[in-house]
Amino acid sequence: MNANNDPEFAPIATRIRDNVGRQGFMTHIGAELSELTRGTCTLAVDRRPELLQQHGLFHGGVTAFLVDNATTIAAATSRGQSALTAEYKLNLLSPAVGERLICRARVIKPGRQVAVVAADVFCVIDGKEKHTATALASIAMLDEKAESQARPERAGLETHHSAIGRVTSRSKRAPAPRRRAGLPDRRTRRRRRAPRRRRPGLPDGSRCPRRG
């Protein structure tokens, strides 16, 4: 379903494309957002010498970046919430050769706090696609308050693995429960022990000897 068939998705798609356009690393890599629908996202990057490793293959970091960004963008399309990468598991299936890499991400389970997103990466060789990687990601969905804490200067789409730790570390410690008036606390209750039983005495006032 595209923005034309889903009028409510049109402003969400515009916001996402604007935020992706502000990502400096997208420009540095040369990746493009080729397709965007509700629950799905497709990123692609052309072969360049700067993106290859010593054997002439696409570097694994390029594949990981496509997965990282595509899964986050796909999660943001569900409800228009900003999103941050929490974790992802990436499996490299075959060498990434060819003239182009394509990453297609799709939301498996949307959520208001965490979304589960799958992604597949294909390399294009002579016009044919070859499956080169697959991944499963957990994406943290941010509310307005958490979003402002994660990036106070500019709210929007951002991918960062450690950002969740920065957001949650700012939460205040819960106050200690107040003790009801008139009730002793635990330390007082520990001190109020039952009196020790005294051994019976003899007629002359002395105590009975201990047994044993």
C-alpha positions as CSV (number, residue, x, y, z in Angstrom):
1,M,0.0,0.0,0.0
2,N,1.5,3.3,-1.1
3,A,0.8,6.9,0.0
4,N,-1.8,7.3,-2.8
5,N,-4.0,4.5,-1.5
6,D,-3.4,5.4,2.2
7,P,-3.9,9.2,2.7
8,E,-3.0,9.0,6.4
9,F,0.4,7.6,5.4
10,A,1.4,10.5,3.2
11,P,2.5,12.9,6.0
12,I,4.3,10.0,7.7
13,A,6.2,9.2,4.5
14,T,7.1,12.9,3.9
15,R,8.5,13.2,7.4
16,I,10.5,10.0,7.1
17,R,12.0,11.0,3.8
18,D,12.9,14.4,5.2
19,N,14.6,12.8,8.2
20,V,16.5,10.2,6.1
21,G,17.7,13.1,3.9
22,R,19.3,14.6,7.0
23,Q,21.4,11.5,7.8
24,G,24.9,12.3,6.8
25,F,26.0,8.7,6.7
26,M,23.3,7.9,4.1
27,T,25.0,10.6,1.9
28,H,28.4,9.3,2.7
29,I,27.6,5.8,1.7
30,G,25.6,6.9,-1.3
31,A,22.5,4.9,-0.3
32,E,19.0,5.8,-1.5
33,L,15.5,5.2,-0.2
34,S,14.0,3.7,-3.3
35,E,10.7,2.4,-1.8
36,L,8.6,3.3,1.2
37,T,5.2,2.0,2.2
38,R,3.5,1.3,5.5
39,G,5.5,-1.5,7.1
40,T,8.1,-1.8,4.4
41,C,11.2,0.0,3.3
42,T,13.8,-0.6,0.5
43,L,17.3,0.8,0.5
44,A,19.8,0.4,-2.3
45,V,23.5,1.4,-2.9
46,D,25.6,1.1,-6.0
47,R,29.0,-0.4,-6.2
48,R,31.9,2.0,-5.6
49,P,35.5,1.3,-4.8
50,E,35.1,3.0,-1.4
51,L,32.5,0.4,-0.3
52,L,34.6,-2.7,-1.2
53,Q,37.0,-4.8,0.9
54,Q,40.3,-6.3,-0.3
55,H,38.7,-9.1,-2.3
56,G,36.5,-6.8,-4.3
57,L,33.3,-7.6,-2.4
58,F,30.9,-5.2,-0.7
59,H,32.2,-4.7,2.8
60,G,30.1,-6.3,5.5
61,G,29.7,-2.9,7.2
62,V,27.7,-1.7,4.2
63,T,25.4,-4.7,4.5
64,A,25.0,-4.1,8.2
65,F,24.3,-0.4,7.7
66,L,21.6,-1.1,5.1
67,V,19.9,-3.6,7.6
68,D,20.3,-1.2,10.5
69,N,18.7,1.8,8.7
70,A,16.1,-0.1,6.6
71,T,14.6,-1.9,9.6
72,T,14.4,1.3,11.6
73,I,12.7,3.2,8.8
74,A,10.3,0.3,8.2
75,A,9.3,0.3,11.9
76,A,8.7,4.1,11.8
77,T,6.2,3.7,9.0
78,S,3.7,1.7,11.2
79,R,2.5,4.6,13.4
80,G,4.7,7.5,12.5
81,Q,6.7,7.1,15.7
82,S,10.4,7.8,15.8
83,A,12.5,4.8,16.2
84,L,15.9,3.6,17.4
85,T,17.8,0.4,16.8
86,A,17.9,-1.8,19.9
87,E,19.5,-4.9,18.4
88,Y,19.7,-7.1,15.3
89,K,21.0,-10.5,14.3
90,L,22.6,-10.6,10.9
91,N,23.5,-13.7,8.9
92,L,25.7,-13.3,5.9
93,L,24.6,-16.0,3.4
94,S,26.9,-15.5,0.5
95,P,29.6,-13.0,-0.8
96,A,28.1,-9.6,-1.7
97,V,29.3,-9.3,-5.3
98,G,27.7,-7.5,-8.3
99,E,27.0,-3.9,-9.1
100,R,24.3,-3.1,-6.5
101,L,23.1,-4.0,-3.1
102,I,19.4,-3.9,-2.2
103,C,17.9,-4.2,1.3
104,R,14.2,-4.9,1.8
105,A,12.8,-4.6,5.3
106,R,9.3,-5.5,6.5
107,V,7.6,-5.2,9.9
108,I,6.9,-8.6,11.4
109,K,5.3,-7.4,14.6
110,P,4.5,-3.7,15.1
111,G,4.4,-2.3,18.6
112,R,4.2,1.0,20.6
113,Q,7.4,0.2,22.5
114,V,9.2,-2.5,20.5
115,A,8.8,-3.6,16.9
116,V,10.2,-6.7,15.3
117,V,11.4,-6.2,11.8
118,A,13.0,-8.6,9.3
119,A,15.3,-7.7,6.4
120,D,16.8,-9.4,3.4
121,V,19.8,-8.1,1.4
122,F,20.3,-9.0,-2.3
123,C,23.2,-8.3,-4.6
124,V,22.4,-7.6,-8.3
125,I,24.6,-9.5,-10.8
126,D,23.9,-9.0,-14.5
127,G,20.3,-7.9,-13.7
128,K,19.6,-10.9,-11.4
129,E,19.2,-10.7,-7.7
130,K,21.1,-13.1,-5.4
131,H,20.2,-13.4,-1.7
132,T,23.3,-12.4,0.3
133,A,22.1,-11.7,3.8
134,T,19.2,-11.9,6.2
135,A,18.5,-10.2,9.5
136,L,16.0,-9.9,12.3
137,A,15.9,-6.7,14.3
138,S,14.3,-5.3,17.5
139,I,13.4,-1.6,17.1
140,A,12.6,0.6,20.0
141,M,9.7,3.0,19.4
142,L,10.0,6.4,21.0
143,D,7.3,8.6,22.4
144,E,7.6,12.4,22.3
145,K,9.4,12.7,25.7
146,A,11.9,9.9,25.0
147,E,12.5,11.3,21.5
148,S,13.4,14.8,22.9
149,Q,15.8,13.2,25.4
150,A,17.5,11.1,22.7
151,R,18.0,14.1,20.4
152,P,17.1,17.4,22.0
153,E,18.2,19.5,19.0
154,R,16.2,17.7,16.3
155,A,13.4,15.1,16.8
156,G,13.0,12.5,14.1
157,L,14.3,9.3,12.7
158,E,17.7,8.2,14.0
159,T,19.6,4.9,14.2
160,H,21.9,4.4,17.1
161,H,22.6,1.2,19.1
162,S,23.5,2.8,22.4
163,A,20.9,5.6,22.3
164,I,18.4,3.5,24.3
165,G,20.8,3.3,27.2
166,R,21.2,7.0,27.2
167,V,17.4,7.5,27.3
168,T,16.7,5.0,30.1
169,S,19.7,6.1,32.2
170,R,18.1,9.4,32.8
171,S,15.0,8.0,34.5
172,K,14.7,9.1,38.1
173,R,14.9,6.6,41.0
174,A,11.5,5.8,42.4
175,P,10.9,7.4,45.9
176,A,10.9,5.1,48.9
177,P,7.5,4.2,50.2
178,R,6.3,6.4,53.1
179,R,5.7,4.7,56.5
180,R,2.2,5.0,57.9
181,A,2.0,7.0,61.1
182,G,1.8,5.0,64.3
183,L,3.3,1.8,62.9
184,P,6.9,0.7,63.9
185,D,9.4,0.2,61.2
186,R,11.2,-3.1,60.6
187,R,14.2,-2.2,62.8
188,T,11.9,-1.3,65.7
189,R,10.0,-4.6,65.3
190,R,13.3,-6.5,65.4
191,R,14.2,-5.0,68.7
192,R,10.9,-5.8,70.3
193,R,11.5,-9.5,71.0
194,A,9.8,-11.7,73.5
195,P,11.4,-11.7,77.0
196,R,13.6,-14.7,77.8
197,R,12.2,-17.3,80.1
198,R,13.9,-17.5,83.5
199,R,14.7,-20.8,85.1
200,P,12.7,-21.8,88.1
201,G,14.3,-20.9,91.5
202,L,14.9,-23.0,94.6
203,P,13.4,-22.2,98.1
204,D,16.7,-20.6,99.2
205,G,16.5,-18.2,96.2
206,S,19.2,-19.9,94.1
207,R,18.5,-21.1,90.6
208,C,18.2,-24.7,89.5
209,P,21.3,-26.1,87.8
210,R,21.2,-26.6,84.0
211,R,20.7,-30.1,82.8
212,G,23.2,-32.0,80.9
